């Protein structure tokens, strides 16, 4: 039977109509590019069921986006967070980590060229705090070196770098 299938496959040929090459030149839709740029995709790491409406209400209350928030469920525990301003989106992204119902929510930016099912959630942003750092070492360069030893440096609260402070707050992946 296997050889019959192989023989039939070998005899298959495309018609002239099927061989037609289709070219598609898409114009860039600036509005769509902006909508995607203002969105985040997120995965809630849990195997338990939860109330998506409660999550929506909670994040709307905590994040306080200027023009509201409507979370779109893409798949099991996978959500799209469309924002209406870059400040709102950046504020949420930069204030990570987030959690709902004691489960971590990982967020990523989108390019618009990926399928949501292919997005890999392999990093999380966390704030790292260093205590009792000598005043002369309280510099962005030193903090970046420390953070890169445990993760990937994202940012530092530069208001803490003006003198001698009890601790340094730094963003890390």
Buried (B, 14 or more C-beta within 10 A) or exposed (E): EEEEEEEEEEEEEEEEEEEEEEEEEEEEEEEEEEBBBBBBBBBBEBEEEEEBEEBBEBBBEEBEBEEEBEBEEBEEBBBBBBBBEEEBBBBBBEEBEBEBEEBBBBBBEBEEEEEEEEBEBEEBBBBBEBEEBEEEEBBBEBBBEBBEEEBEBBBBBEEBBEEEBEEBBBBBE
